Amino acid sequence: MTALQYIATSLVLAVITIILYFKWKYSYWKRRNVAYVEPKLLFGNIEYPWSMKKGFLGILWDAHKEFKSKGQKFGGIYLMHKPSFVPVDPDLIKRIMLNDFQYFMNHGNFLDEKNEPMSANLLNLEDEKWRALRMKLTPTFTSGKMKLMYEEMKFCGAQMIQHVNMLNSQGKPLDIKEIISCYSTDIIGSCAFGLVCNSFKNPDAEFRKYGRMVTEMNFTAALRMFITFILPELRKIFRIRMFSKEVEDFFSNAFKEVIDHRTSTNDRRNDFIQMLLELGVSHGGTTKGLTTEEMLAQSFIFFGAGFETSSTNLSFTLYELAMHQDIQQKARDEIFTVLKRHDGELTYEALMEMSYVDQILDESLRKYPPIPFLNRKCNKDYKVPGSDLVIEKGTSVMISLMGLHMDPEYFPEPEKFEPERFSKENKSKIKPFTFLSFGDGPRVCIGQRFAVLQNKLGLCLMLKNFRILPHESTPKTIRINPRGAACVGLVGLGFFLGYSQFIRDFIDEEVSKASRLEKGTEQYERWQEIPVPFEFRVYIFNVTNPDDVVERGAKPIVREVGPFVYYEYFTKQNIKFSQKDDTLRYEQYLHMEFAREKSFADDTYNVTVVNLPLQGVFQNEEEGDLPKEIEAIGVNVLWPAAFQGDGIFVTMSVRDFFFQGYDFCVEGGEDKKKEKGILGQLLSMAVKFPIKMFCQQVKDVAESNPMLRISKEKIRFSMFSHKDNHTDGRYQISAGQQDIRTLGNILTWNDKPYLSIWQGGENSTCNRIQATDAAIYAPFNNLSTRFVTYSSDICRTATLKPVGEEIYKGIRGIKAIMGQENMRNDGEYSCYCIRKTRNLQGDLDCLPTGFCDMHNCFKAPVAASFPHMLWADESYRSTVEGLSPDETKHASSLIIEPKTGVPLQGRKRMQFNIVLRNISTIIATKNLSSMMLPILWVDECFDLPDELVRTLEQQYFNKMFMLDFLVYFLIGGGLAGSIGAVGFLLYPRF
């Protein structure tokens, strides 16, 4: 046999095997003597994409009618190769959903808690996990809780009416679906995520934008839904997300920001988030309530499941009322009658009295159920009562709501819109389990009350303010389009078979492997010792008129001098890896070297700067921190001797200012203005002991100040000596092996998961360390990712928000900026107001916008700002001459390759300032005017060098480009192979 014959024979045998396999699978119901719909090869009872006429809704509805017409209480269909049980008899449906619920407890929806945490919601969870969560959440949906949310809903409704009034005044026809979608977005955004969305005023707002991405049924979404529903195994194997990472990140970030704000400020609102918080949660951990991730999953499904269903129901209702003016008038009459009894106010109680409005909404749900079928999964073998059939464990159950709701036996003239079916007299006559718009039994929709309240309020507001009329383009009847996006998505199966999604997931998996911190990998080696140094660039504000400032109260004139550049070499030491916790513990060692070739001048260059340690003494005097013995003699007598005659400003070399140090309180040192004669010497001896006591007190107060080195002989001040050849604390971070999204997250610093620097204790947003150290970032970023970094230099975190894309040495990256909100002390940032440094007025109050009080971090009266006081309060910036703030030069920024999380370029910029003012007890300050004096600013820089760019291009970027190209190539091939199917789909007579 030739090779060609061998291949041909193998292919024929493979085809025969596949056909026989499917023939055997498709005999499942026949072998059990169950009525069934004849399946088609490969697709079962799902229509071929090229001859689609009904869609799955129609197929299930037809199956229901066919089984009933044959007198069957149930039947079977096939979803591709999988058999599904279709109950028709309401009594059997009642058993499945209520009486024998323990056999059909689960929906059988896709669930992957590890890789897709947001899938772990109430809709998808199974067995005891579902039961436990249901018990926790049930109290959040009581009538009393709904009443608390009513005012939030009413506010959103008022915005809808205002918007419709505006459109109406312009004589424009209304796109009811869009209006109701905005209304639903605002309500669910407010109640589920605690956000004010303003969809009517800003239709392109982020929440509306990402909300559309969740609910719109485009090609990709339809394909994902098809795989999720029909072939969930493929979704797990290839890690296909139901929603894009961009969407998940947006909702996750939005939710966590609200949680952080609520927990740090004790702000309360009557919404779903508040109710979840009241179940008991500690951020990042668990209590008797829910974790943050569990709360996020519930809020997300609240939006995903509630938005489309509610807006669809209300849109169809308004359509029917436009087509039935008599019904609309009756509803309006009821609304006005009830409102009259409540002084014209649409209160919660008034809304509850409107029974005819309830009937209208119920009839709309009957005729247009937003979810046309209910699904269950048999979780243990179940013998169908009155038959020999045993439904096997794992079999899916499909209940056609259209089959029940449009059955003339239960609802005469089902095509007619007739709200009287649900009147008090008639509702009791409806056969149980034939009206199931919200399901029934223990898994009845938990949000039913919320959905009804939302739609009832929206409907009443519309009818109270307007009469709804059909436009000339409004269709007389509504026909479900089987070729809608959900159906067209099946054509995309060819795309999937082109392995495009597989390749994307392969890329993601390779990136994840390369990004994890695992000993022996290149990523680990780069993390352990950063292969290129950072540049630490310092710009000093040289005071050009110090005498005028001190003696005549002149405004200081400063001249920026620099940069003075130092290379920073970072090395991780004492590394310990915990496989169990997926964490790394280490200390980060820093060595600095002066880079003369990149600096403005040699570090022997002299500058005139404020005497920082002396200002600390003055502050201690003002706050009464000095002993009574020193106060008795007087600080004004003691400090000149202790500081050897130096005053408010000192001139020294850059080297001394930064590293070598400036000495004071020198043991046995003599005042530069040495006293002469016996009287002078006696005076010197008289103050010697108090000076020693004074200096000891300074040592005691300044012991924890990182800028001071204290010895028995002297105190030495320098700005940065504590950084060089030192570690900046003990870190514990996530290694990212279990969850790559947590890579580099700092879990503890100095053995604590929080700081003790800012207001509010360990639960304060300001004290919480939930960030990276800016040396490593998790992969899979996008324009909605917030980059949060922690810096021990300033004892706090900072957030950089993306502003767009930027090319760095040929690599496309995301550029993020540290915004002005990082230097605020009000509102949600009020925990940064520690009231330790006096403001220009001499009050211990919050510093204004643009400054952060660093007293608790530096143990000195220093305030941080952006360079040149960018975005700072003008009244403070104007106290100095010589500043020129420029966002392009002075804002902190980051450029990061989004897929891998590799930082391409970084600029961490910070300025340090000090308040100088007249202190009544200090004679030397009597002529000072109040000012915020800049000391220096730092630009900590990182630029990925060319050699590393080339290495990363070879290892990652070029491969990703080729694989992405292959994805689009295969998609193109799949598209070419599907053109004929699309042609048949659009032109079935072709």
QUILINMO-V558702 format. One line per field, one symbol per residue. psi: psi as a letter, one per 40 degrees, with the letter a starting at -180 (. if undefined). Layout:
BEGIN
psi = ???
END
This chain:
BEGIN
psi = hidddddddddddddddddddddddeedddeefhiihhiihdebehihdefhddiddddddddddddddeeieiaiihgbehihhgidhdddddddecdfddefdidfihhgdddgdeefidddiibdddddddddddeefiddddddeddddddddddddddddddddefiihgdddddddddddddddddefihdfdddgeeiddddddddddhgaddddddddddddgddddddefhidiiddddddddddddddddddddefiiigiddddddedhihheaiaebiidddddddddddddddddddddddddddddddegddddddddddddddddeffehgidddddegdddddddddddddghdheiiiihheihhhhheiehhhihehihhhhdddddeheddgigdehhgeedfiddddeehhifehfdeaiadfihdedddddddddddddddddeihhiiidehidihhhhefidddddddeddddeeeddddddddddddddddighheidddddddhheiiihghhhighhefddddddefihhhihhhaihhhhhhhhhifhhhhddefihiiihhhhihhgddeidiieehiihiigdddddddddddefeiiddddddhddddddddefeiadiihiidddddddihiifhheiiidghiiidddddddddeddddddddddddddedeheehhhiddihhhidededhfiifihihiheeddhdeehehhdihfeieiifdaieadeiddehggiieediiiafiaeehhhhihhedefiiihhhieaiihhfehhihhiihieeefieibeeeeehefdhiadeeigihiiheihhedddefigihiiiiffheihddddeeiieighhdddeiiihhhhddeehhdiihhhiihiihhihhdehdeedehihihhidiihghihhhiddddddddddcddddddddddddddddddddeeddddddddgee.
END
